[in-house]
Amino acid sequence: MNYHIINVPATRAAGVLMYWAPGKPDTPDPQRAMIVSEDQVNRSLERYDNGATTRAVLCDTQPAELKNILISITGKQENAA
C-alpha cells in the first residue's frame, strides 16, 4: 500500500488538504503529491503520521473520506465542499 502525507498546519492555513510534494512546496493536488510506502510510514510514524503535523492517507482514499479528513483537521464543514 502507498500513502500520501498531509501537512496538517498547511491544511489548516489553506482550508484544503495540502500534501507533501517531492522537492517542491506542498500541493493541494494529490496527483503531484509524494508517494510513501507503507513500510516507510511504519518505520517513521513520528515523521509521516504523528497527527500533529502530518497525517498519512492511502493514495486511493475515496473523496468522501478525504472530505471527512479535511473536516477533522480544519474543524470547518464549509471547507470540505
Backbone hydrogen bonds in HBPLUS format (Angstrom, degrees):
<---DONOR---> <-ACCEPTOR-->    atom                        ^
c    i                          cat <-CA-CA->   ^        H-A-AA   ^      H-
h    n   atom  resd res      DA  || num        DHA   H-A  angle D-A-AA Bond
n    s   type  num  typ     dist DA aas  dist angle  dist       angle   num
A0038-GLU N   A0001-MET O   3.01 MM  37  5.58 133.9  2.23 171.9 159.8     1
A0059-CYS N   A0002-ASN O   2.95 MM  57  5.83 163.3  1.98 141.2 139.3     2
A0003-TYR N   A0036-VAL O   2.71 MM  33  5.06 159.3  1.76 149.5 157.0     3
A0036-VAL N   A0003-TYR O   2.82 MM  33  5.06 165.1  1.84 148.3 153.4     4
A0004-HIS N   A0057-VAL O   2.78 MM  53  5.40 161.2  1.81 163.6 166.4     5
A0057-VAL N   A0004-HIS O   2.89 MM  53  5.40 164.5  1.92 158.0 163.0     6
A0020-TRP N   A0005-ILE O   2.81 MM  15  5.60 157.8  1.85 160.6 167.2     7
A0006-ILE N   A0055-ARG O   2.75 MM  49  5.00 175.8  1.75 149.5 151.0     8
A0055-ARG N   A0006-ILE O   3.04 MM  49  5.00 136.7  2.23 134.7 143.2     9
A0007-ASN N   A0018-MET O   2.76 MM  11  5.63 166.4  1.78 162.9 167.7    10
A0011-THR N   A0007-ASN O   2.93 MM   4  6.05 147.4  2.03 148.2 158.2    11
A0008-VAL N   A0053-THR O   2.93 MM  45  4.84 152.7  2.01 120.0 125.1    12
A0012-ARG N   A0008-VAL O   2.98 MM   4  6.28 159.9  2.03 156.6 161.2    13
A0013-ALA N   A0009-PRO O   3.02 MM   4  6.26 158.0  2.07 146.0 152.1    14
A0014-ALA N   A0010-ALA O   2.90 MM   4  5.99 156.1  1.96 146.4 152.7    15
A0015-GLY N   A0011-THR O   2.77 MM   4  5.57 148.4  1.86 148.0 155.7    16
A0019-TYR N   A0027-THR O   2.72 MM   8  5.22 169.8  1.73 154.0 150.9    17
A0027-THR N   A0019-TYR O   2.87 MM   8  5.22 157.7  1.92 147.1 153.4    18
A0034-MET N   A0020-TRP O   2.79 MM  14  5.72 167.1  1.81 137.6 140.8    19
A0032-ARG N   A0029-ASP O   2.92 MM   3  5.53 155.6  1.98 119.0 126.3    20
A0033-ALA N   A0030-PRO O   3.26 MM   3  4.87 158.7  2.31  95.0 101.3    21
A0041-VAL N   A0037-SER O   3.04 MM   4  6.39 163.6  2.06 154.9 159.0    22
A0042-ASN N   A0038-GLU O   2.90 MM   4  6.08 168.6  1.91 153.7 156.8    23
A0043-ARG N   A0039-ASP O   2.95 MM   4  6.10 144.8  2.07 145.4 154.7    24
A0044-SER N   A0040-GLN O   3.17 MM   4  6.31 130.2  2.44 141.7 153.4    25
A0044-SER N   A0041-VAL O   3.15 MM   3  5.35 141.0  2.31 101.7 112.7    26
A0047-ARG N   A0044-SER O   3.06 MM   3  5.48 134.2  2.28 107.2 118.9    27
A0048-TYR N   A0044-SER O   3.00 MM   4  6.26 170.1  2.01 160.2 162.6    28
A0049-ASP N   A0045-LEU O   2.76 MM   4  4.90 156.7  1.81 135.5 141.5    29
A0051-GLY N   A0054-THR O   2.87 MM   3  5.48 148.5  1.97 163.7 165.2    30
A0061-THR N   A0058-LEU O   3.06 MM   3  5.28 152.2  2.14 121.2 118.2    31
A0065-GLU N   A0062-GLN O   3.00 MM   3  5.44 122.7  2.34 111.0 124.8    32
A0066-LEU N   A0062-GLN O   3.00 MM   4  6.34 155.5  2.06 153.1 161.0    33
A0067-LYS N   A0063-PRO O   2.91 MM   4  6.14 150.4  2.00 148.7 156.3    34
A0068-ASN N   A0064-ALA O   3.16 MM   4  6.49 151.4  2.24 138.7 145.6    35
A0069-ILE N   A0065-GLU O   2.91 MM   4  6.25 150.7  1.99 148.3 156.7    36
A0070-LEU N   A0066-LEU O   2.90 MM   4  6.17 159.8  1.94 150.0 155.1    37
A0071-ILE N   A0067-LYS O   2.97 MM   4  6.27 161.4  2.01 150.9 155.6    38
A0072-SER N   A0068-ASN O   2.93 MM   4  6.14 155.1  1.99 144.1 151.2    39
A0073-ILE N   A0069-ILE O   2.98 MM   4  6.25 140.2  2.14 146.1 156.7    40
A0073-ILE N   A0070-LEU O   3.16 MM   3  5.17 127.2  2.45  95.1 108.7    41
A0074-THR N   A0070-LEU O   2.85 MM   4  6.01 176.6  1.85 163.4 164.2    42
A0075-GLY N   A0071-ILE O   2.63 MM   4  4.95 145.2  1.75 134.9 145.3    43
A0079-ASN N   A0076-LYS O   3.37 MM   3  5.72 146.8  2.49 105.3 113.5    44
A0080-ALA N   A0077-GLN O   3.08 MM   3  5.62 158.7  2.12 117.1 123.6    45
